[in-house]
Amino acid sequence: MIDGCPIDCEKRILDNAGFKDYNYVRVTDYGFKKGETLVTEDVVSAVYEKVETIY
């Protein structure tokens, strides 16, 4: 799961729903800012590359 929230909003939703077995990445750890980083093809590609190297 890719979370754009620096306080783990999406992770909390999955945890509260009972999901346990998932991979998690917080993109704010890589310099992307919620509400400030525009979603462009370049940004999506950059996030994909970071996640791909982790998982």
Gaussian input, Z-matrix of N, CA and C with variables (Angstrom, degrees):
# hf/3-21g

backbone

0 1
 N
 C     1     B1
 C     2     B2     1     A1
 N     3     B3     2     A2     1     D1
 C     4     B4     3     A3     2     D2
 C     5     B5     4     A4     3     D3
 N     6     B6     5     A5     4     D4
 C     7     B7     6     A6     5     D5
 C     8     B8     7     A7     6     D6
 N     9     B9     8     A8     7     D7
 C    10    B10     9     A9     8     D8
 C    11    B11    10    A10     9     D9
 N    12    B12    11    A11    10    D10
 C    13    B13    12    A12    11    D11
 C    14    B14    13    A13    12    D12
 N    15    B15    14    A14    13    D13
 C    16    B16    15    A15    14    D14
 C    17    B17    16    A16    15    D15
 N    18    B18    17    A17    16    D16
 C    19    B19    18    A18    17    D17
 C    20    B20    19    A19    18    D18
 N    21    B21    20    A20    19    D19
 C    22    B22    21    A21    20    D20
 C    23    B23    22    A22    21    D21
 N    24    B24    23    A23    22    D22
 C    25    B25    24    A24    23    D23
 C    26    B26    25    A25    24    D24
 N    27    B27    26    A26    25    D25
 C    28    B28    27    A27    26    D26
 C    29    B29    28    A28    27    D27
 N    30    B30    29    A29    28    D28
 C    31    B31    30    A30    29    D29
 C    32    B32    31    A31    30    D30
 N    33    B33    32    A32    31    D31
 C    34    B34    33    A33    32    D32
 C    35    B35    34    A34    33    D33
 N    36    B36    35    A35    34    D34
 C    37    B37    36    A36    35    D35
 C    38    B38    37    A37    36    D36
 N    39    B39    38    A38    37    D37
 C    40    B40    39    A39    38    D38
 C    41    B41    40    A40    39    D39
 N    42    B42    41    A41    40    D40
 C    43    B43    42    A42    41    D41
 C    44    B44    43    A43    42    D42
 N    45    B45    44    A44    43    D43
 C    46    B46    45    A45    44    D44
 C    47    B47    46    A46    45    D45
 N    48    B48    47    A47    46    D46
 C    49    B49    48    A48    47    D47
 C    50    B50    49    A49    48    D48
 N    51    B51    50    A50    49    D49
 C    52    B52    51    A51    50    D50
 C    53    B53    52    A52    51    D51
 N    54    B54    53    A53    52    D52
 C    55    B55    54    A54    53    D53
 C    56    B56    55    A55    54    D54
 N    57    B57    56    A56    55    D55
 C    58    B58    57    A57    56    D56
 C    59    B59    58    A58    57    D57
 N    60    B60    59    A59    58    D58
 C    61    B61    60    A60    59    D59
 C    62    B62    61    A61    60    D60
 N    63    B63    62    A62    61    D61
 C    64    B64    63    A63    62    D62
 C    65    B65    64    A64    63    D63
 N    66    B66    65    A65    64    D64
 C    67    B67    66    A66    65    D65
 C    68    B68    67    A67    66    D66
 N    69    B69    68    A68    67    D67
 C    70    B70    69    A69    68    D68
 C    71    B71    70    A70    69    D69
 N    72    B72    71    A71    70    D70
 C    73    B73    72    A72    71    D71
 C    74    B74    73    A73    72    D72
 N    75    B75    74    A74    73    D73
 C    76    B76    75    A75    74    D74
 C    77    B77    76    A76    75    D75
 N    78    B78    77    A77    76    D76
 C    79    B79    78    A78    77    D77
 C    80    B80    79    A79    78    D78
 N    81    B81    80    A80    79    D79
 C    82    B82    81    A81    80    D80
 C    83    B83    82    A82    81    D81
 N    84    B84    83    A83    82    D82
 C    85    B85    84    A84    83    D83
 C    86    B86    85    A85    84    D84
 N    87    B87    86    A86    85    D85
 C    88    B88    87    A87    86    D86
 C    89    B89    88    A88    87    D87
 N    90    B90    89    A89    88    D88
 C    91    B91    90    A90    89    D89
 C    92    B92    91    A91    90    D90
 N    93    B93    92    A92    91    D91
 C    94    B94    93    A93    92    D92
 C    95    B95    94    A94    93    D93
 N    96    B96    95    A95    94    D94
 C    97    B97    96    A96    95    D95
 C    98    B98    97    A97    96    D96
 N    99    B99    98    A98    97    D97
 C   100   B100    99    A99    98    D98
 C   101   B101   100   A100    99    D99
 N   102   B102   101   A101   100   D100
 C   103   B103   102   A102   101   D101
 C   104   B104   103   A103   102   D102
 N   105   B105   104   A104   103   D103
 C   106   B106   105   A105   104   D104
 C   107   B107   106   A106   105   D105
 N   108   B108   107   A107   106   D106
 C   109   B109   108   A108   107   D107
 C   110   B110   109   A109   108   D108
 N   111   B111   110   A110   109   D109
 C   112   B112   111   A111   110   D110
 C   113   B113   112   A112   111   D111
 N   114   B114   113   A113   112   D112
 C   115   B115   114   A114   113   D113
 C   116   B116   115   A115   114   D114
 N   117   B117   116   A116   115   D115
 C   118   B118   117   A117   116   D116
 C   119   B119   118   A118   117   D117
 N   120   B120   119   A119   118   D118
 C   121   B121   120   A120   119   D119
 C   122   B122   121   A121   120   D120
 N   123   B123   122   A122   121   D121
 C   124   B124   123   A123   122   D122
 C   125   B125   124   A124   123   D123
 N   126   B126   125   A125   124   D124
 C   127   B127   126   A126   125   D125
 C   128   B128   127   A127   126   D126
 N   129   B129   128   A128   127   D127
 C   130   B130   129   A129   128   D128
 C   131   B131   130   A130   129   D129
 N   132   B132   131   A131   130   D130
 C   133   B133   132   A132   131   D131
 C   134   B134   133   A133   132   D132
 N   135   B135   134   A134   133   D133
 C   136   B136   135   A135   134   D134
 C   137   B137   136   A136   135   D135
 N   138   B138   137   A137   136   D136
 C   139   B139   138   A138   137   D137
 C   140   B140   139   A139   138   D138
 N   141   B141   140   A140   139   D139
 C   142   B142   141   A141   140   D140
 C   143   B143   142   A142   141   D141
 N   144   B144   143   A143   142   D142
 C   145   B145   144   A144   143   D143
 C   146   B146   145   A145   144   D144
 N   147   B147   146   A146   145   D145
 C   148   B148   147   A147   146   D146
 C   149   B149   148   A148   147   D147
 N   150   B150   149   A149   148   D148
 C   151   B151   150   A150   149   D149
 C   152   B152   151   A151   150   D150
 N   153   B153   152   A152   151   D151
 C   154   B154   153   A153   152   D152
 C   155   B155   154   A154   153   D153
 N   156   B156   155   A155   154   D154
 C   157   B157   156   A156   155   D155
 C   158   B158   157   A157   156   D156
 N   159   B159   158   A158   157   D157
 C   160   B160   159   A159   158   D158
 C   161   B161   160   A160   159   D159
 N   162   B162   161   A161   160   D160
 C   163   B163   162   A162   161   D161
 C   164   B164   163   A163   162   D162

   B1=1.4254
   B2=1.5286
   B3=1.2934
   B4=1.4635
   B5=1.5176
   B6=1.3267
   B7=1.4627
   B8=1.5179
   B9=1.3090
   B10=1.4569
   B11=1.5142
   B12=1.3226
   B13=1.4595
   B14=1.5337
   B15=1.3144
   B16=1.4628
   B17=1.5301
   B18=1.3327
   B19=1.4752
   B20=1.5328
   B21=1.3471
   B22=1.4705
   B23=1.5273
   B24=1.3123
   B25=1.4755
   B26=1.5226
   B27=1.3275
   B28=1.4637
   B29=1.5168
   B30=1.3288
   B31=1.4697
   B32=1.5280
   B33=1.2857
   B34=1.4734
   B35=1.5232
   B36=1.3376
   B37=1.4604
   B38=1.5257
   B39=1.3341
   B40=1.4634
   B41=1.5216
   B42=1.3152
   B43=1.4669
   B44=1.5285
   B45=1.3140
   B46=1.4658
   B47=1.5245
   B48=1.3379
   B49=1.4643
   B50=1.5298
   B51=1.3221
   B52=1.4540
   B53=1.5158
   B54=1.3187
   B55=1.4619
   B56=1.5248
   B57=1.3249
   B58=1.4662
   B59=1.5279
   B60=1.3153
   B61=1.4588
   B62=1.5228
   B63=1.3213
   B64=1.4579
   B65=1.5232
   B66=1.3095
   B67=1.4639
   B68=1.5138
   B69=1.3240
   B70=1.4588
   B71=1.5257
   B72=1.3219
   B73=1.4610
   B74=1.5242
   B75=1.3285
   B76=1.4636
   B77=1.5306
   B78=1.3318
   B79=1.4721
   B80=1.5257
   B81=1.3067
   B82=1.4659
   B83=1.5331
   B84=1.3384
   B85=1.4672
   B86=1.5283
   B87=1.3210
   B88=1.4621
   B89=1.5268
   B90=1.3149
   B91=1.4627
   B92=1.5219
   B93=1.3257
   B94=1.4555
   B95=1.5224
   B96=1.3157
   B97=1.4623
   B98=1.5234
   B99=1.3255
   B100=1.4612
   B101=1.5316
   B102=1.3196
   B103=1.4573
   B104=1.5165
   B105=1.3238
   B106=1.4650
   B107=1.5225
   B108=1.3356
   B109=1.4513
   B110=1.5191
   B111=1.3156
   B112=1.4587
   B113=1.5224
   B114=1.3185
   B115=1.4578
   B116=1.5202
   B117=1.3141
   B118=1.4578
   B119=1.5280
   B120=1.3036
   B121=1.4603
   B122=1.5279
   B123=1.3242
   B124=1.4675
   B125=1.5184
   B126=1.3231
   B127=1.4651
   B128=1.5312
   B129=1.3138
   B130=1.4667
   B131=1.5293
   B132=1.3109
   B133=1.4639
   B134=1.5247
   B135=1.3234
   B136=1.4623
   B137=1.5277
   B138=1.3210
   B139=1.4694
   B140=1.5271
   B141=1.3167
   B142=1.4573
   B143=1.5264
   B144=1.3175
   B145=1.4657
   B146=1.5230
   B147=1.3222
   B148=1.4626
   B149=1.5158
   B150=1.3285
   B151=1.4601
   B152=1.5247
   B153=1.3086
   B154=1.4593
   B155=1.5290
   B156=1.3302
   B157=1.4619
   B158=1.5247
   B159=1.3277
   B160=1.4671
   B161=1.5204
   B162=1.3207
   B163=1.4558
   B164=1.5004
   A1=106.95
   A2=115.28
   A3=121.06
   A4=107.74
   A5=115.97
   A6=121.77
   A7=109.40
   A8=116.55
   A9=121.33
   A10=112.86
   A11=117.10
   A12=121.98
   A13=110.06
   A14=118.37
   A15=120.53
   A16=113.78
   A17=117.95
   A18=119.61
   A19=111.78
   A20=114.79
   A21=122.22
   A22=114.98
   A23=117.68
   A24=120.95
   A25=112.65
   A26=117.00
   A27=120.22
   A28=111.58
   A29=117.14
   A30=121.05
   A31=109.82
   A32=117.04
   A33=120.65
   A34=111.47
   A35=117.07
   A36=120.72
   A37=109.83
   A38=116.98
   A39=119.86
   A40=111.60
   A41=116.84
   A42=120.39
   A43=111.15
   A44=116.87
   A45=120.95
   A46=112.21
   A47=116.56
   A48=120.89
   A49=111.85
   A50=116.82
   A51=121.00
   A52=115.73
   A53=117.42
   A54=119.46
   A55=109.47
   A56=116.31
   A57=120.43
   A58=112.62
   A59=116.97
   A60=121.21
   A61=110.82
   A62=115.49
   A63=120.17
   A64=109.42
   A65=115.47
   A66=121.24
   A67=107.88
   A68=115.76
   A69=120.78
   A70=110.74
   A71=115.84
   A72=121.26
   A73=108.29
   A74=115.82
   A75=121.59
   A76=106.75
   A77=116.57
   A78=119.75
   A79=113.11
   A80=117.82
   A81=118.73
   A82=110.88
   A83=116.93
   A84=120.49
   A85=111.52
   A86=116.70
   A87=121.76
   A88=112.29
   A89=116.44
   A90=119.90
   A91=115.66
   A92=117.64
   A93=119.73
   A94=108.50
   A95=117.70
   A96=120.91
   A97=111.23
   A98=114.89
   A99=121.03
   A100=109.40
   A101=115.33
   A102=120.35
   A103=114.75
   A104=117.05
   A105=120.59
   A106=112.92
   A107=117.08
   A108=120.89
   A109=109.32
   A110=116.19
   A111=119.96
   A112=109.87
   A113=116.37
   A114=121.21
   A115=107.61
   A116=113.64
   A117=120.93
   A118=108.29
   A119=116.21
   A120=119.87
   A121=111.10
   A122=116.85
   A123=120.57
   A124=111.83
   A125=117.65
   A126=121.22
   A127=109.81
   A128=116.83
   A129=120.52
   A130=110.14
   A131=117.30
   A132=121.46
   A133=111.51
   A134=116.76
   A135=120.85
   A136=111.02
   A137=116.82
   A138=120.45
   A139=109.44
   A140=116.79
   A141=120.80
   A142=110.73
   A143=117.19
   A144=120.81
   A145=111.74
   A146=117.27
   A147=120.00
   A148=111.68
   A149=116.36
   A150=120.54
   A151=110.42
   A152=116.44
   A153=120.74
   A154=111.26
   A155=117.75
   A156=120.27
   A157=112.06
   A158=117.28
   A159=121.91
   A160=111.06
   A161=115.85
   A162=120.30
   A163=109.97
   D1=136.67
   D2=178.72
   D3=-104.60
   D4=118.98
   D5=-176.62
   D6=-110.20
   D7=126.74
   D8=178.91
   D9=-96.14
   D10=3.93
   D11=-176.57
   D12=-100.11
   D13=128.74
   D14=-178.51
   D15=-69.97
   D16=-10.75
   D17=178.67
   D18=-113.37
   D19=24.82
   D20=170.59
   D21=63.42
   D22=39.53
   D23=-179.16
   D24=-56.67
   D25=-50.72
   D26=-177.29
   D27=-66.21
   D28=-37.63
   D29=177.76
   D30=-61.72
   D31=-43.00
   D32=178.99
   D33=-62.57
   D34=-38.86
   D35=178.36
   D36=-61.27
   D37=-47.80
   D38=179.77
   D39=-64.35
   D40=-43.40
   D41=178.78
   D42=-61.24
   D43=-45.38
   D44=-179.87
   D45=-65.48
   D46=-27.28
   D47=178.49
   D48=-83.88
   D49=-2.56
   D50=176.31
   D51=94.69
   D52=3.83
   D53=177.87
   D54=-73.77
   D55=136.38
   D56=-178.99
   D57=-124.81
   D58=-33.81
   D59=-172.81
   D60=-102.65
   D61=83.74
   D62=177.81
   D63=-147.94
   D64=155.71
   D65=174.76
   D66=-91.97
   D67=146.32
   D68=-172.13
   D69=-134.12
   D70=133.10
   D71=174.85
   D72=-135.36
   D73=130.23
   D74=176.26
   D75=-102.99
   D76=109.49
   D77=-173.42
   D78=-70.08
   D79=-19.43
   D80=177.19
   D81=-66.66
   D82=-19.46
   D83=175.26
   D84=-67.84
   D85=-16.51
   D86=-177.57
   D87=-108.32
   D88=16.07
   D89=174.04
   D90=94.93
   D91=-2.17
   D92=176.92
   D93=-82.14
   D94=137.60
   D95=-175.38
   D96=-113.76
   D97=126.88
   D98=179.52
   D99=-60.36
   D100=129.65
   D101=178.22
   D102=79.75
   D103=-6.71
   D104=-179.04
   D105=-118.73
   D106=-35.89
   D107=-179.26
   D108=-79.06
   D109=120.33
   D110=178.08
   D111=-70.06
   D112=141.95
   D113=177.46
   D114=-86.82
   D115=102.57
   D116=179.46
   D117=-123.14
   D118=169.43
   D119=177.29
   D120=-59.25
   D121=-38.57
   D122=178.88
   D123=-65.20
   D124=-40.58
   D125=179.64
   D126=-67.56
   D127=-44.61
   D128=178.43
   D129=-59.68
   D130=-43.21
   D131=178.22
   D132=-63.06
   D133=-41.09
   D134=179.63
   D135=-64.62
   D136=-42.93
   D137=177.95
   D138=-63.99
   D139=-44.86
   D140=179.23
   D141=-57.43
   D142=-45.82
   D143=-179.61
   D144=-61.48
   D145=-40.49
   D146=178.89
   D147=-66.36
   D148=-44.03
   D149=-179.41
   D150=-67.89
   D151=-39.17
   D152=-179.07
   D153=-60.96
   D154=-37.23
   D155=-179.63
   D156=-72.07
   D157=-25.55
   D158=179.51
   D159=-80.90
   D160=-44.28
   D161=-174.16
   D162=-113.93

